[in-house]
């Protein structure tokens, strides 16, 4: 289910977290100082005290509204989403009552409320709030204003969770068009918008379209008179990710050359591309893109970009079955991170991405892919929770069903898919180690009209069941 990609591991591959809710910082220096450095626990009592004072001194004023937003944003950052919903809701009500339904002052409260609801998995309630905020943004700041991207990102996530893919893509396109209108088509400030839209196509399992956007970003970032090292490196990493997606899901369509591709530094053709019967193929173009990304980052001596590129290259090598070579890349990434922490470029409190296993490749069984594009109102969601052990080589062993509401046949297909999956293992001091008890949440969808009539449970002979169900027969499953 594309709407639940985060639940069944896709976002572990391509990334794409929701944008943070920023506080509307007031002229209270103590609160501002703590909030901007991420000390939200220390900022919370200051925000509460400021709100109490504003409510008494100037109720209904812009300062009162700002104090509400500061408190709500701090609650959100602390993960107290229930309180954030209440406080953002109070801010939205105050803004509407004091400044009117069409005031731009209502945009920030509505956005925050939508994001807090979304964090509580309440997408059906979040979507209308975020849609109203986007509409106000376009009405008051222009149809293609660049500011709407901060609202469109969580709105897209809400639409995805609701199975509203057409609406989600429309919002992505509006946000991109806003950046293009605002900055022009040949401005380096367009790079974040290109990256966002490219990631959207990755998450929608449309790697060819995503690849064209990342290549366009690379071309823009390497123009001689206005080059961007971060833009070039991240565009190349994006290109590699599209090949990872293609390896997982199979090719989308045959790509065509475009005007921007001519300056790309390696061939975009691939005579070895398999026929449809052999869909899953890890294209070496991904390795070439990542090697070039590392070369550019090393030349610039940019430790953060070096760490990103080296980590991605390690992930490519794992997918290519080269665990020992991957470990060398991850060891280098660990050293780069240590140096950045020592130099004060990264907080020692920031979680180390290599400290937890990361899914790189999990292919959904056929039954779980049947109803990906069906509207949410026509389907039933089924959740299977599995505990697995991830080995130092990135393989998954000992899958154990914790809970599930699907048939035993389909449970076996999920566990089989996990056993064929690839994870980035956990690293300690640059060495890959075994991790037990990794929880995996897998989501599948069935059409309501297809729900089987409940039958008494009977014992099933696994061999007989495999022959009776062609999906359970590895010979009939192209992923087996």
TIRO-836557 format. One record per residue (C-alpha): chain; x negated, y negated, z negated. Coordinates in nm, 2 decimals, always signed. Each point is the difference from the previous one (the first is absolute). Example, Ala and Ser with C-alpha at 12.3 -4.5 7.8 and 13.67 -1.06 7.14 Angstrom:
 kette   east  north     up
     A  -1.23  +0.45  -0.78
     A  -0.14  -0.34  +0.07
//
This chain:
 kette   east  north     up
     A  +0.00  +0.00  +0.00
     A  -0.16  -0.32  +0.11
     A  +0.19  -0.20  -0.26
     A  -0.16  +0.20  -0.28
     A  -0.36  +0.01  +0.14
     A  -0.14  -0.12  -0.33
     A  +0.17  +0.30  -0.17
     A  -0.14  +0.26  +0.23
     A  -0.35  -0.14  +0.02
     A  -0.02  -0.20  +0.32
     A  -0.10  -0.32  -0.17
     A  -0.29  +0.19  -0.15
     A  -0.13  +0.01  +0.35
     A  +0.06  -0.33  +0.14
     A  +0.05  -0.22  -0.29
     A  +0.25  -0.29  -0.02
     A  +0.10  -0.10  -0.35
     A  +0.27  -0.26  -0.06
     A  -0.12  -0.36  -0.03
     A  -0.05  -0.13  -0.36
     A  +0.25  -0.25  -0.15
     A  -0.21  -0.31  -0.07
     A  +0.09  -0.23  -0.28
     A  +0.10  -0.35  +0.08
     A  -0.27  -0.14  -0.22
     A  +0.09  -0.30  -0.22
     A  -0.23  -0.26  -0.14
     A  -0.05  +0.21  -0.31
     A  -0.38  +0.07  +0.02
     A  -0.01  +0.29  -0.25
     A  +0.27  +0.20  +0.18
     A  -0.15  -0.08  +0.34
     A  -0.35  +0.11  -0.11
     A  +0.12  +0.33  -0.13
     A  +0.23  +0.08  +0.29
     A  -0.24  -0.07  +0.29
     A  -0.26  +0.24  -0.15
     A  +0.25  +0.28  -0.05
     A  +0.04  -0.03  -0.38
     A  +0.37  +0.04  +0.02
     A  +0.03  +0.13  -0.36
     A  -0.16  -0.32  -0.12
     A  +0.21  -0.21  +0.23
     A  +0.33  +0.15  -0.11
     A  +0.04  -0.18  -0.34
     A  -0.11  -0.33  +0.16
     A  +0.27  +0.04  +0.27
     A  +0.26  +0.08  -0.26
     A  -0.09  -0.30  -0.21
     A  +0.00  -0.23  +0.30
     A  +0.34  +0.12  +0.11
     A  +0.15  -0.05  -0.34
     A  -0.14  -0.36  -0.01
     A  +0.13  -0.08  +0.36
     A  +0.34  +0.14  -0.08
     A  +0.03  -0.25  -0.29
     A  -0.17  -0.30  +0.15
     A  +0.12  +0.01  +0.36
     A  +0.26  +0.27  +0.06
     A  +0.09  +0.05  +0.37
     A  -0.30  -0.20  +0.12
     A  -0.26  +0.11  +0.25
     A  -0.24  +0.05  -0.29
     A  +0.25  +0.23  -0.17
     A  +0.03  +0.20  +0.32
     A  -0.38  +0.02  +0.03
     A  -0.03  +0.13  -0.36
     A  +0.25  +0.27  +0.08
     A  -0.19  +0.11  +0.31
     A  -0.33  +0.00  -0.20
     A  +0.15  +0.23  -0.26
     A  +0.17  +0.23  +0.25
     A  -0.32  +0.03  +0.21
     A  -0.20  +0.09  -0.31
     A  +0.26  +0.26  -0.10
     A  -0.02  +0.15  +0.35
     A  -0.38  +0.02  -0.01
     A  +0.02  +0.18  -0.33
     A  +0.23  +0.26  +0.15
     A  +0.30  -0.11  -0.21
     A  +0.23  +0.00  +0.30
     A  +0.33  +0.00  -0.20
     A  -0.09  -0.32  -0.18
     A  -0.13  -0.15  +0.33
     A  +0.33  +0.08  +0.17
     A  +0.18  -0.19  -0.28
     A  -0.23  -0.30  +0.00
     A  -0.02  -0.03  +0.38
     A  +0.38  +0.03  +0.00
     A  +0.03  -0.28  -0.24
     A  -0.23  -0.21  +0.21
     A  +0.20  +0.07  +0.32
     A  +0.32  -0.10  -0.19
     A  -0.15  -0.32  -0.13
     A  -0.14  -0.09  +0.35
     A  +0.34  +0.06  +0.16
     A  +0.19  -0.20  -0.26
     A  -0.23  -0.29  -0.02
     A  -0.13  -0.03  +0.36
     A  +0.26  +0.17  +0.21
     A  +0.03  +0.32  +0.20
     A  -0.21  -0.14  +0.29
     A  -0.28  -0.15  -0.20
     A  -0.35  +0.14  +0.07
     A  -0.05  +0.01  -0.38
     A  +0.21  +0.32  +0.00
     A  -0.24  +0.19  +0.23
     A  -0.26  +0.09  -0.26
     A  +0.25  +0.12  -0.26
     A  +0.18  +0.22  +0.26
     A  -0.33  +0.14  +0.12
     A  -0.11  +0.09  -0.35
     A  +0.34  +0.15  -0.09
     A  -0.01  +0.21  +0.32
     A  -0.35  +0.13  -0.07
     A  +0.08  +0.08  -0.36
     A  +0.31  +0.19  +0.10
     A  -0.21  +0.18  +0.27
     A  -0.26  +0.10  -0.27
     A  +0.29  +0.17  -0.18
     A  +0.09  +0.19  +0.31
     A  +0.32  -0.20  +0.04
     A  -0.04  -0.07  +0.37
     A  +0.37  -0.04  +0.07
     A  +0.01  -0.29  -0.25
     A  -0.34  -0.14  +0.11
     A  +0.07  -0.03  +0.37
     A  +0.28  -0.26  -0.02
     A  -0.21  -0.22  -0.23
     A  -0.30  +0.01  +0.22
     A  +0.21  -0.04  +0.32
     A  +0.16  -0.31  -0.15
     A  -0.35  -0.14  -0.09
     A  -0.12  +0.07  +0.36
     A  +0.30  -0.17  +0.15
     A  -0.05  -0.31  -0.23
     A  -0.37  -0.01  +0.10
     A  +0.09  +0.00  +0.37
     A  +0.28  -0.26  -0.05
     A  -0.21  -0.24  -0.20
     A  -0.35  +0.05  +0.14
     A  +0.06  +0.12  +0.36
     A  +0.10  +0.32  +0.17
     A  -0.36  +0.12  +0.04
     A  -0.17  -0.16  -0.30
     A  -0.30  +0.18  -0.13
     A  +0.11  -0.01  -0.36
     A  +0.27  +0.26  +0.06
     A  -0.26  +0.28  +0.02
     A  -0.02  +0.01  -0.39
     A  +0.38  +0.08  -0.01
     A  +0.01  +0.22  +0.31
     A  -0.26  +0.25  -0.14
     A  +0.22  +0.11  -0.29
     A  +0.32  -0.03  +0.21
     A  -0.15  +0.25  +0.25
     A  -0.08  +0.24  -0.29
     A  +0.36  -0.03  -0.11
     A  +0.14  +0.06  +0.35
     A  -0.23  +0.30  +0.03
     A  +0.13  +0.16  -0.32
     A  +0.35  -0.05  +0.13
     A  -0.07  +0.16  +0.33
     A  +0.06  -0.33  +0.18
     A  -0.29  +0.03  +0.24
     A  +0.13  -0.24  +0.27
     A  +0.04  -0.28  -0.26
     A  -0.34  +0.08  -0.14
     A  -0.18  -0.03  +0.33
     A  +0.19  -0.32  +0.08
     A  -0.13  -0.16  -0.32
     A  -0.35  +0.11  +0.08
     A  +0.02  -0.16  +0.34
     A  +0.14  -0.33  -0.14
     A  -0.28  -0.02  -0.25
     A  -0.26  +0.06  +0.27
     A  +0.16  -0.24  +0.24
     A  +0.00  -0.26  -0.28
     A  -0.38  +0.03  -0.04
     A  -0.05  -0.01  +0.38
     A  +0.22  -0.32  +0.03
     A  -0.17  -0.16  -0.30
     A  -0.37  +0.08  +0.09
     A  +0.01  +0.07  +0.37
     A  -0.10  +0.32  +0.18
     A  -0.38  -0.05  -0.02
     A  -0.05  -0.11  -0.36
     A  -0.19  +0.21  -0.26
     A  +0.28  -0.08  -0.24
     A  +0.22  +0.24  +0.20
     A  -0.21  +0.30  -0.11
     A  +0.21  +0.07  -0.32
     A  +0.32  +0.00  +0.20
     A  -0.15  +0.24  +0.26
     A  -0.12  +0.23  -0.28
     A  +0.35  -0.01  -0.16
     A  +0.18  +0.09  +0.32
     A  -0.26  +0.26  +0.09
     A  +0.05  +0.17  -0.34
     A  +0.38  -0.01  +0.05
     A  -0.04  +0.20  +0.32
     A  -0.24  +0.24  -0.18
     A  +0.27  +0.05  -0.27
     A  +0.26  +0.06  +0.27
     A  -0.22  +0.27  +0.16
     A  -0.06  -0.21  +0.31
     A  -0.38  +0.01  +0.01
     A  -0.05  -0.10  +0.37
     A  +0.19  -0.33  -0.06
     A  -0.19  -0.06  -0.33
     A  -0.33  +0.07  +0.18
     A  +0.06  -0.27  +0.26
     A  +0.06  -0.26  -0.27
     A  -0.32  +0.10  -0.19
     A  -0.20  -0.02  +0.32
     A  +0.15  -0.34  +0.07
     A  -0.11  -0.10  -0.35
     A  -0.35  +0.13  +0.07
     A  -0.02  -0.20  +0.32
     A  +0.11  -0.31  -0.18
     A  -0.24  +0.05  -0.29
     A  -0.30  +0.05  +0.23
     A  +0.04  -0.30  +0.22
     A  -0.35  -0.17  +0.00
     A  +0.11  -0.35  -0.11
     A  +0.23  +0.10  -0.28
     A  -0.08  +0.34  -0.11
     A  +0.11  +0.16  -0.33
     A  -0.20  +0.29  -0.15
     A  +0.28  +0.10  -0.24
     A  +0.25  -0.01  +0.28
     A  -0.21  +0.21  +0.23
     A  -0.08  +0.26  -0.27
     A  +0.36  +0.04  -0.11
     A  +0.12  +0.02  +0.36
     A  -0.23  +0.28  +0.06
     A  +0.11  +0.18  -0.31
     A  +0.36  -0.05  +0.12
     A  -0.09  +0.16  +0.33
     A  -0.14  +0.30  -0.18
     A  +0.32  +0.03  -0.22
     A  +0.21  +0.02  +0.31
     A  -0.19  +0.31  +0.11
     A  +0.05  +0.14  -0.35
     A  +0.38  -0.05  +0.04
     A  -0.02  +0.16  +0.35
     A  -0.19  +0.30  -0.14
     A  +0.28  +0.04  -0.26
     A  +0.31  -0.05  +0.22
     A  -0.13  +0.06  +0.36
     A  -0.04  -0.26  +0.27
     A  +0.27  -0.26  +0.05
     A  -0.04  -0.09  +0.37
     A  -0.28  -0.04  +0.24
     A  -0.15  -0.34  -0.06
     A  -0.08  -0.25  +0.27
     A  -0.28  -0.24  +0.03
     A  +0.08  -0.36  -0.08
     A  -0.18  -0.32  +0.06
     A  -0.15  +0.00  -0.35
     A  -0.14  +0.35  +0.02
     A  -0.27  -0.09  +0.25
     A  -0.23  -0.14  -0.27
     A  +0.04  +0.31  -0.22
     A  -0.34  +0.16  -0.04
     A  +0.08  +0.36  +0.08
     A  +0.22  +0.19  +0.25
     A  +0.37  +0.01  -0.06
     A  +0.05  +0.30  +0.23
     A  -0.01  +0.36  -0.13
     A  -0.01  +0.27  +0.26
     A  +0.01  +0.26  -0.27
     A  +0.34  -0.11  -0.13
     A  +0.19  +0.32  -0.05
     A  +0.33  +0.10  +0.16
     A  +0.32  -0.03  -0.20
     A  -0.03  +0.37  -0.11
     A  -0.32  -0.09  -0.19
     A  +0.11  -0.33  -0.16
     A  -0.22  -0.04  -0.30
     A  -0.34  -0.13  +0.10
     A  -0.24  -0.22  -0.19
     A  -0.13  -0.24  +0.27
     A  -0.37  -0.08  -0.03
     A  +0.08  -0.36  +0.09
     A  +0.09  -0.04  -0.37
     A  -0.36  +0.09  -0.09
     A  -0.14  -0.25  +0.25
     A  +0.22  -0.28  -0.13
     A  -0.11  +0.07  -0.36
     A  -0.37  +0.02  +0.09
     A  +0.03  -0.34  +0.17
     A  +0.18  -0.14  -0.30
     A  -0.28  +0.11  -0.23
     A  -0.26  -0.14  +0.24
     A  +0.18  -0.34  +0.00
     A  +0.04  +0.00  -0.38
     A  -0.36  +0.10  -0.06
     A  -0.13  -0.27  +0.23
     A  +0.21  -0.26  -0.19
     A  -0.11  +0.15  -0.34
     A  +0.36  -0.03  -0.12
     A  +0.02  +0.26  -0.28
     A  +0.38  +0.00  -0.02
     A  +0.04  +0.07  +0.38
     A  -0.28  +0.26  -0.02
     A  +0.19  +0.18  -0.28
     A  +0.33  +0.00  +0.21
     A  -0.17  +0.12  +0.31
     A  -0.21  +0.27  -0.16
     A  +0.30  +0.13  -0.20
     A  +0.21  +0.02  +0.32
     A  -0.29  +0.18  +0.18
     A  -0.02  +0.25  -0.29
     A  +0.37  +0.06  +0.05
     A  -0.05  +0.07  +0.37
     A  -0.27  +0.25  -0.08
     A  +0.23  +0.18  -0.24
     A  +0.27  +0.02  +0.26
     A  -0.26  +0.14  +0.24
     A  -0.09  +0.27  -0.24
     A  -0.34  -0.14  -0.10
     A  +0.03  -0.02  -0.38
     A  -0.38  -0.02  -0.07
     A  -0.05  -0.29  +0.24
     A  +0.31  -0.17  -0.14
     A  -0.14  +0.03  -0.35
     A  -0.31  -0.20  +0.10
     A  +0.23  -0.28  +0.13
     A  +0.20  -0.01  -0.32
     A  -0.32  +0.01  -0.21
     A  -0.11  -0.31  +0.19
     A  +0.34  -0.16  -0.05
     A  -0.03  +0.06  -0.38
     A  -0.34  -0.17  +0.00
     A  +0.14  -0.30  +0.19
     A  +0.28  -0.03  -0.25
     A  -0.24  +0.02  -0.30
     A  -0.21  -0.28  +0.16
     A  +0.31  -0.22  +0.05
     A  +0.11  +0.05  -0.36
     A  -0.35  -0.09  -0.12
     A  +0.01  -0.31  +0.21
     A  +0.34  -0.10  -0.14
     A  +0.16  +0.03  +0.34
     A  +0.24  +0.27  -0.13
     A  +0.15  +0.02  -0.35
     A  -0.11  +0.31  -0.19
     A  +0.36  +0.04  -0.10
     A  +0.12  +0.04  +0.36
     A  +0.07  +0.37  +0.07
     A  -0.26  +0.18  +0.20
     A  +0.17  +0.14  +0.31
     A  -0.23  +0.30  +0.00
     A  +0.10  +0.10  -0.35
     A  +0.33  +0.16  +0.11
     A  +0.08  +0.24  +0.28
     A  +0.15  -0.15  +0.31
     A  +0.21  +0.19  +0.27
     A  -0.15  -0.04  +0.34
     A  +0.20  +0.25  +0.20
     A  +0.33  +0.17  -0.09
     A  +0.22  +0.12  +0.29
     A  +0.37  +0.03  -0.07
     A  +0.16  +0.33  +0.09
     A  +0.25  +0.00  +0.29
     A  +0.30  +0.01  -0.23
     A  -0.11  -0.31  -0.18
     A  -0.05  -0.20  +0.33
     A  +0.34  +0.07  +0.15
     A  +0.20  -0.29  -0.13
     A  -0.27  -0.27  -0.04
     A  +0.20  -0.25  +0.21
     A  +0.35  +0.08  -0.12
     A  +0.17  -0.29  -0.19
     A  -0.02  +0.03  -0.38
     A  +0.38  +0.01  -0.04
     A  +0.01  +0.33  +0.20
     A  -0.27  +0.19  -0.19
     A  -0.07  +0.16  -0.33
     A  -0.35  -0.04  -0.16
     A  -0.18  +0.30  -0.14
     A  -0.30  -0.03  -0.23
     A  -0.26  +0.26  -0.07
     A  -0.27  -0.06  -0.26
     A  -0.31  +0.21  +0.02
     A  -0.32  +0.02  -0.21
     A  -0.32  +0.08  +0.18
     A  -0.37  +0.02  -0.05
     A  -0.23  -0.19  +0.23
     A  -0.34  +0.15  +0.06
     A  -0.33  -0.18  +0.05
     A  +0.03  +0.08  +0.37
     A  +0.33  -0.18  +0.02
     A  +0.22  +0.31  +0.04
     A  +0.31  +0.07  -0.20
     A  +0.04  +0.32  -0.20
     A  +0.25  +0.15  -0.25
     A  +0.31  -0.20  +0.09
     A  +0.27  +0.05  -0.26
     A  +0.36  -0.11  +0.04
     A  +0.10  -0.22  -0.30
     A  +0.35  -0.08  +0.12
     A  +0.19  +0.02  +0.32
     A  +0.35  -0.01  +0.14
     A  -0.07  +0.18  +0.33
     A  +0.00  +0.36  +0.10
     A  -0.29  +0.23  -0.09
     A  -0.08  +0.04  +0.37
     A  -0.04  -0.37  +0.04
     A  -0.20  -0.02  -0.33
     A  -0.24  +0.25  +0.14
     A  -0.04  -0.21  +0.32
     A  -0.09  -0.30  -0.21
     A  -0.26  +0.19  -0.21
     A  -0.14  +0.14  +0.32
     A  -0.03  -0.35  +0.15
     A  -0.18  -0.11  -0.32
     A  -0.24  +0.29  +0.02
     A  -0.09  -0.12  +0.35
     A  -0.04  -0.36  -0.10
     A  -0.31  -0.21  -0.05
     A  -0.06  -0.22  -0.30
     A  -0.29  -0.23  -0.09
     A  -0.11  +0.15  -0.33
     A  -0.08  -0.18  -0.32
     A  -0.35  -0.12  -0.04
     A  -0.20  -0.03  -0.32
     A  -0.34  -0.16  +0.02
     A  +0.00  +0.04  +0.37
     A  +0.08  +0.38  -0.02
     A  +0.32  +0.16  +0.11
     A  +0.18  +0.19  -0.28
     A  +0.30  +0.22  -0.04
     A  +0.33  -0.17  -0.11
     A  +0.28  +0.21  -0.15
     A  +0.36  -0.10  -0.05
     A  +0.03  -0.24  +0.29
     A  +0.37  -0.07  +0.04
     A  +0.14  -0.02  +0.35
     A  +0.36  -0.13  +0.07
     A  +0.14  +0.12  +0.33
     A  +0.32  -0.12  +0.15
     A  +0.22  +0.16  +0.27
     A  +0.33  -0.10  +0.15
     A  +0.30  +0.20  +0.11
     A  +0.31  -0.12  +0.19
     A  +0.31  +0.00  -0.23
     A  +0.19  +0.19  +0.27
     A  -0.27  +0.27  +0.00
     A  +0.02  +0.07  -0.37
     A  +0.03  +0.37  -0.05
     A  +0.29  +0.14  -0.21
     A  -0.13  +0.11  -0.34
     A  -0.06  +0.37  -0.02
     A  -0.10  +0.23  -0.29
     A  -0.38  +0.03  -0.03
     A  -0.14  +0.32  +0.12
     A  -0.35  +0.14  -0.01
     A  -0.18  -0.04  +0.34
     A  -0.26  +0.22  +0.14
     A  -0.27  -0.26  +0.11
     A  -0.09  +0.21  +0.31
     A  +0.35  +0.05  +0.11
     A  +0.08  -0.37  -0.07
     A  -0.30  -0.11  +0.21
     A  +0.13  +0.20  +0.30
     A  +0.36  -0.12  -0.04
     A  -0.10  -0.37  -0.01
     A  -0.21  -0.10  +0.30
     A  -0.12  -0.32  -0.18
     A  -0.16  +0.22  -0.27
     A  -0.19  +0.20  +0.26
     A  -0.34  -0.15  +0.05
     A  -0.01  +0.12  +0.36
     A  +0.30  -0.22  +0.08
     A  -0.12  -0.31  -0.18
     A  -0.26  -0.21  +0.19
     A  -0.14  -0.13  -0.32
     A  -0.09  +0.34  -0.14
//
